[in-house]
Amino acid sequence: MTRSFVYSLTNLNFEGPNVSNYPDGTWRRDTLMFSYRNLSCQLKQATEYKAIIDQLSEEHGAGITAYLTITGDDALSLTTADELADAACELLAFATKNTVYWAEREIVPALEGAPHFQRRSLGGRARNFHSGWSIIDDLVITETEHRPELQMFLSTVFERYVDVLRKRLQVPLTWINESEHHGFVDLRFITLYIGIERLRIDFLPKSSVNHIHADWQQLLDGQLGREILEVIEARTGSLSDDKKRILISKLRSADTPPAAVLLDELCRGLGVNGLEKDMGILRNKLTHSASYGGFDFSKVVDLQYKLSHVVDVCVLKILGYDGYYCHKNTGWRNVRLPLASVDEPIRLAGKPRPSC
């Protein structure tokens, strides 16, 4: 038996490549299709889509704008369908720069042991809709073709995201999405920096930087640590236990590459340009002194946009996307992102990338 799980999505602003004709003689490009293995996935605008989007754009609220229908046979479980819907929302939020969540679910025909219709509370997860830009446009026109870019994006990356990347990429995507909803440039910048740090933690293997000693931490816990403290106390006099602990902790970090070095390594491995030393300096100033330091406001805004571009391109490379994207730092022009070899030197998973 064929069964469909229909999810009501908040704040999704899109046009699909497929046209629907309506009884009143009107038509809309309101449908987009992609798949997951043997499952069919359809995005369709809500009936009063334009009126809803206009209202949300004016009032900056949150509302149901589209429906995601996942169709399979009896083997498709409720848990799997919900996880696929969540994953689709995460990718759509990244692509459209609005927070997309499913708020309602209907199962047709009903599934034994599950409610036919369920509405869930979004709690603090819902965000106000804002009209503006998407990193992946609905349609990209080149010299040779009209590309349904958002549909191509989902068709290309969805299976890989669900099967390989989601457990590690979900949290960075959450931070990246949050940065779009802060009113202060300081918070947008810091949130993006957390996002790229999470990408580094989750996707950069242990650094190949030469270590002082393979057992450096153990040496500091033993005789070497005691000898170093004795040499220092010979010059300074007796140290308190707190001072000793601080000194040893500083020595522990001497064998750890600075965060800026590791972020450079991440970007080089992905083939992403644009990470600047000033970004790390500004991050430290905001974190430790709650000030811009020597940067003026216009420079802070510039660094925020540049960091946003670096983070977004890193995600696209990790996803293995071979297509077009746009950003302020591309002059709002769609530019082709060549497919990176994301398995080397940054090995994202032990299994090959799906051919889809």
C-alpha positions as CSV (number, residue, x, y, z in Angstrom):
1,M,0.0,0.0,0.0
2,T,1.2,3.5,-0.8
3,R,1.3,5.9,2.1
4,S,2.0,9.6,2.3
5,F,3.3,11.7,5.2
6,V,2.3,15.3,4.6
7,Y,4.2,18.0,6.6
8,S,3.2,21.6,7.0
9,L,6.4,23.8,6.7
10,T,6.9,27.2,8.2
11,N,8.5,30.2,6.4
12,L,9.6,28.4,3.2
13,N,9.8,30.9,0.4
14,F,10.4,29.2,-3.0
15,E,9.1,28.7,-6.5
16,G,9.2,25.2,-8.1
17,P,10.0,24.2,-11.7
18,N,6.6,22.4,-12.0
19,V,3.4,24.3,-12.9
20,S,0.0,23.8,-11.4
21,N,-3.2,25.0,-13.1
22,Y,-6.1,26.1,-11.0
23,P,-9.9,26.1,-11.6
24,D,-10.0,29.9,-11.8
25,G,-7.7,29.8,-14.8
26,T,-4.5,30.9,-12.9
27,W,-1.3,28.9,-12.7
28,R,1.7,28.9,-10.4
29,R,5.2,27.4,-10.4
30,D,4.5,25.9,-7.0
31,T,5.9,22.4,-7.0
32,L,9.4,20.9,-6.6
33,M,10.3,17.2,-6.6
34,F,13.3,15.3,-5.2
35,S,13.8,11.8,-3.9
36,Y,15.4,9.7,-1.2
37,R,16.3,6.2,-2.3
38,N,12.9,4.7,-3.4
39,L,10.9,7.5,-1.7
40,S,9.2,10.4,-3.5
41,C,9.4,13.8,-1.9
42,Q,7.3,16.8,-3.1
43,L,7.4,20.4,-2.0
44,K,4.3,22.4,-2.8
45,Q,3.3,25.9,-2.0
46,A,0.3,26.5,0.3
47,T,-3.0,27.4,-1.4
48,E,-2.8,31.1,-0.4
49,Y,0.9,31.2,-0.7
50,K,1.4,34.7,-2.2
51,A,-0.9,36.3,0.4
52,I,0.8,34.4,3.2
53,I,4.3,35.5,2.1
54,D,3.2,39.1,1.6
55,Q,1.7,39.1,5.1
56,L,4.8,37.5,6.7
57,S,7.1,39.9,4.8
58,E,5.2,42.9,6.3
59,E,4.6,41.5,9.8
60,H,7.8,39.4,10.1
61,G,5.8,36.6,11.8
62,A,5.9,32.8,11.2
63,G,3.3,30.8,9.2
64,I,2.7,27.7,7.1
65,T,3.8,28.5,3.6
66,A,4.4,25.0,2.0
67,Y,3.8,21.3,2.3
68,L,6.3,18.5,2.1
69,T,4.9,15.1,1.1
70,I,7.0,12.0,1.5
71,T,5.5,9.0,-0.2
72,G,6.5,5.3,0.2
73,D,5.0,1.9,0.9
74,D,4.1,0.2,4.1
75,A,7.8,-0.2,4.9
76,L,8.2,3.5,5.5
77,S,8.0,4.0,9.3
78,L,6.8,7.1,11.1
79,T,10.3,7.6,12.7
80,T,12.0,7.5,9.3
81,A,9.5,9.9,7.7
82,D,9.9,12.4,10.5
83,E,13.7,12.2,10.4
84,L,13.6,12.8,6.6
85,A,11.2,15.8,7.1
86,D,13.6,17.3,9.7
87,A,16.6,16.8,7.4
88,A,14.8,18.4,4.5
89,C,13.9,21.4,6.7
90,E,17.5,21.8,7.8
91,L,18.8,21.9,4.2
92,L,16.0,24.2,3.1
93,A,16.8,26.6,6.0
94,F,20.4,26.7,4.9
95,A,19.5,27.2,1.2
96,T,16.8,29.9,1.7
97,K,18.2,31.6,4.8
98,N,14.9,31.3,6.7
99,T,14.2,29.0,9.6
100,V,12.1,26.2,8.2
101,Y,10.4,23.7,10.5
102,W,7.5,21.3,10.1
103,A,4.6,22.2,12.4
104,E,2.0,19.7,11.4
105,R,1.9,16.1,10.1
106,E,-0.9,14.2,8.4
107,I,-0.7,10.5,7.4
108,V,-2.7,9.3,4.5
109,P,-4.0,6.6,4.8
110,A,-3.8,6.4,8.6
111,L,-1.0,4.4,10.1
112,E,-1.9,1.9,12.8
113,G,-0.6,3.1,16.2
114,A,0.0,6.7,15.1
115,P,-2.3,9.7,15.1
116,H,-3.8,10.6,11.7
117,F,-3.0,14.3,12.3
118,Q,-0.5,15.8,14.7
119,R,0.5,19.4,15.5
120,R,3.7,19.9,17.3
121,S,4.9,22.9,19.3
122,L,7.9,24.7,17.8
123,G,8.7,26.3,21.2
124,G,11.7,28.6,20.9
125,R,12.7,27.2,17.5
126,A,10.3,29.3,15.3
127,R,11.9,32.5,13.9
128,N,10.4,35.5,12.2
129,F,10.2,35.3,8.4
130,H,12.4,37.8,6.6
131,S,12.3,38.3,2.8
132,G,15.7,38.8,1.3
133,W,18.3,36.4,-0.2
134,S,18.8,32.7,-0.6
135,I,22.2,31.2,-1.1
136,I,20.5,28.7,-3.6
137,D,18.1,30.4,-5.9
138,D,15.0,28.7,-7.3
139,L,16.1,29.2,-10.9
140,V,19.5,30.0,-12.4
141,I,19.7,31.1,-16.0
142,T,23.0,30.5,-17.8
143,E,24.0,30.9,-21.4
144,T,22.9,27.4,-22.2
145,E,20.1,26.4,-19.8
146,H,17.5,27.3,-17.3
147,R,18.5,25.4,-14.1
148,P,15.9,24.6,-11.3
149,E,18.7,25.2,-8.9
150,L,16.9,24.5,-5.6
151,Q,15.5,21.3,-6.9
152,M,18.9,20.3,-8.2
153,F,20.5,21.2,-4.8
154,L,18.1,18.9,-2.9
155,S,18.3,16.1,-5.5
156,T,22.1,16.2,-5.3
157,V,22.8,16.5,-1.6
158,F,19.8,15.1,0.3
159,E,20.7,11.4,0.3
160,R,24.3,12.1,1.2
161,Y,23.3,14.5,3.9
162,V,20.9,12.0,5.5
163,D,23.0,8.9,5.2
164,V,26.5,10.3,5.8
165,L,26.7,13.8,7.1
166,R,23.7,14.8,9.2
167,K,25.0,13.7,12.6
168,R,28.0,16.0,12.2
169,L,26.6,18.8,10.0
170,Q,23.3,19.3,11.8
171,V,24.7,21.4,14.7
172,P,26.9,23.7,12.5
173,L,23.8,24.3,10.3
174,T,21.8,25.3,13.3
175,W,24.4,27.9,14.3
176,I,24.7,29.2,10.7
177,N,20.9,29.5,10.5
178,E,20.8,31.3,13.9
179,S,23.2,34.0,12.6
180,E,20.6,35.1,10.1
181,H,18.1,36.1,12.8
182,H,20.3,38.3,15.0
183,G,19.9,42.0,14.8
184,F,23.3,42.9,16.0
185,V,26.4,42.4,13.8
186,D,28.4,41.3,16.9
187,L,26.0,38.4,17.5
188,R,25.9,37.4,13.8
189,F,29.7,37.3,13.6
190,I,30.1,35.3,16.8
191,T,27.4,32.9,15.9
192,L,29.0,32.3,12.5
193,Y,32.4,31.8,14.2
194,I,30.9,29.1,16.4
195,G,29.5,27.6,13.2
196,I,32.9,27.4,11.5
197,E,34.5,26.1,14.7
198,R,31.9,23.3,14.8
199,L,32.8,22.5,11.2
200,R,36.4,22.3,12.2
201,I,35.6,20.1,15.2
202,D,33.4,17.7,13.3
203,F,35.1,17.5,9.9
204,L,38.8,18.3,10.3
205,P,40.9,15.2,11.3
206,K,43.6,15.4,13.9
207,S,46.1,18.0,12.7
208,S,49.3,16.8,11.1
209,V,51.2,19.6,12.8
210,N,54.4,18.3,14.5
211,H,53.9,17.7,18.2
212,I,56.5,18.5,20.9
213,H,56.3,14.9,22.1
214,A,53.7,12.1,21.6
215,D,53.3,11.9,25.4
216,W,53.5,15.6,26.1
217,Q,50.5,15.7,28.4
218,Q,51.7,12.7,30.4
219,L,55.2,14.2,30.7
220,L,53.6,17.3,32.2
221,D,51.7,15.2,34.7
222,G,55.0,13.5,35.8
223,Q,58.6,14.4,36.4
224,L,58.9,16.9,33.7
225,G,56.2,19.1,35.1
226,R,57.7,19.0,38.6
227,E,61.2,19.9,37.2
228,I,59.8,22.9,35.3
229,L,58.1,24.2,38.4
230,E,61.3,23.7,40.4
231,V,63.2,25.8,37.8
232,I,60.6,28.6,37.9
233,E,60.4,28.6,41.8
234,A,64.2,28.9,41.9
235,R,63.8,32.3,40.3
236,T,60.4,33.5,41.7
237,G,60.2,31.9,45.1
238,S,57.4,29.5,46.2
239,L,54.3,29.3,44.1
240,S,50.8,28.6,45.2
241,D,49.0,25.5,44.0
242,D,46.7,27.6,41.9
243,K,49.7,29.3,40.2
244,K,51.3,25.9,39.6
245,R,48.1,24.6,37.9
246,I,47.9,27.7,35.7
247,L,51.5,27.3,34.6
248,I,51.1,23.7,33.7
249,S,47.8,24.4,31.9
250,K,49.6,26.9,29.7
251,L,52.3,24.4,28.9
252,R,49.6,21.9,27.9
253,S,48.2,24.2,25.3
254,A,51.8,24.7,23.8
255,D,51.3,21.4,21.9
256,T,47.9,22.4,20.5
257,P,47.8,24.4,17.2
258,P,46.0,27.7,17.6
259,A,42.4,27.8,16.4
260,A,43.3,30.0,13.4
261,V,45.8,27.4,12.2
262,L,43.2,24.7,12.3
263,L,40.6,26.8,10.6
264,D,43.1,27.5,7.8
265,E,43.7,23.8,7.5
266,L,40.0,23.1,7.2
267,C,39.6,25.8,4.5
268,R,42.6,24.6,2.5
269,G,41.4,21.0,2.7
270,L,38.1,22.1,1.2
271,G,39.5,24.5,-1.3
272,V,37.8,27.5,0.2
273,N,39.4,30.9,0.1
274,G,38.6,34.1,2.1
275,L,39.4,33.3,5.7
276,E,41.3,36.3,7.1
277,K,43.5,36.7,10.2
278,D,41.3,39.7,11.2
279,M,38.4,37.4,11.7
280,G,40.2,35.6,14.5
281,I,41.4,38.8,16.0
282,L,37.8,40.2,16.0
283,R,36.5,37.0,17.5
284,N,39.0,37.3,20.4
285,K,38.1,41.0,21.0
286,L,34.4,40.3,21.1
287,T,34.8,37.3,23.3
288,H,37.4,38.6,25.8
289,S,36.8,42.4,25.9
290,A,33.2,42.8,24.5
291,S,34.6,45.4,22.1
292,Y,35.6,45.8,18.5
293,G,39.2,46.5,19.6
294,G,40.9,48.5,16.8
295,F,38.1,47.7,14.2
296,D,35.6,50.3,13.2
297,F,31.9,49.3,12.7
298,S,32.2,49.2,8.9
299,K,35.1,46.8,9.1
300,V,33.2,44.6,11.5
301,V,30.3,44.4,9.1
302,D,32.7,43.6,6.2
303,L,34.3,40.8,8.2
304,Q,30.8,39.4,9.1
305,Y,29.8,39.2,5.5
306,K,33.1,37.7,4.5
307,L,32.9,35.1,7.3
308,S,29.4,34.2,6.2
309,H,30.6,33.6,2.7
310,V,33.5,31.3,3.9
311,V,31.2,29.3,6.2
312,D,28.5,28.9,3.5
313,V,31.0,27.7,0.9
314,C,32.6,25.3,3.4
315,V,29.1,23.7,3.9
316,L,28.5,23.5,0.2
317,K,31.8,21.8,-0.4
318,I,31.2,19.4,2.5
319,L,27.8,18.5,1.0
320,G,29.5,17.8,-2.3
321,Y,27.3,20.3,-4.2
322,D,28.3,21.0,-7.8
323,G,26.1,23.9,-8.8
324,Y,25.4,27.6,-8.5
325,Y,25.1,29.8,-5.4
326,C,24.9,33.5,-4.7
327,H,26.0,35.7,-1.8
328,K,26.8,39.4,-1.0
329,N,30.4,38.5,-1.5
330,T,29.7,37.4,-5.1
331,G,27.9,40.7,-5.8
332,W,24.6,38.8,-5.5
333,R,25.5,37.1,-8.8
334,N,25.1,33.3,-9.2
335,V,28.5,31.7,-9.5
336,R,29.5,28.1,-10.2
337,L,30.9,26.2,-7.3
338,P,33.1,23.5,-8.6
339,L,32.8,20.1,-6.9
340,A,35.6,19.7,-4.3
341,S,37.3,16.5,-3.6
342,V,36.0,16.5,-0.1
343,D,37.2,13.0,0.7
344,E,40.9,14.0,0.5
345,P,42.6,15.4,2.4
346,I,39.5,15.9,4.7
347,R,38.0,12.4,4.9
348,L,34.4,12.9,5.7
349,A,33.3,9.3,5.8
350,G,34.5,5.8,5.0
351,K,31.8,5.2,2.3
352,P,31.8,6.7,-1.2
353,R,29.6,9.6,-2.1
354,P,26.2,8.5,-3.5
355,S,26.0,8.8,-7.2
356,C,22.7,10.7,-7.0
